[in-house]
């Protein structure tokens, strides 16, 4: 019986083994990328989305920013997203990146625990809300800084588009019947 299989490049004498990052480093990089995408998706997604509020009412809570961002052109929204991502990266610095959905996983553990600890669950929700509020504040700062760089003409055009966006939103609101 003969072995007709030709050697792979790694098996050839004198061939260098392909160097690569250790498996754990690749997973760490993948996890970091997933986290970055999750953060940008959650925060910038609200900032960059095209559709209006799904409930048919005025923007509520953290949705209030939507008309402001919708009034920008597609290119302007992309630039805002890049600036927001950079802002997150600067804030993160060299600290280890949190795992995507870690807050939700912790909440799941609390929900399944016996006995249920409502105080711990409330604290987990409050911590999650505080981080979301911090990201929202960063987004607002990026928005203000961006608008501050616009020329008076560009800012006027932006104000006109914002007004049109608000008028369109008002038309979509359900009207209360008069008695």
Secondary structure as UniProt FT lines:
FT   TURN            9..11
FT   TURN            13..14
FT   HELIX           23..48
FT   TURN            54..55
FT   HELIX           61..65
FT   HELIX           66..70
FT   HELIX           74..92
FT   TURN            93..94
FT   TURN            100..101
FT   HELIX           102..112
FT   HELIX           118..149
FT   HELIX           152..172
//
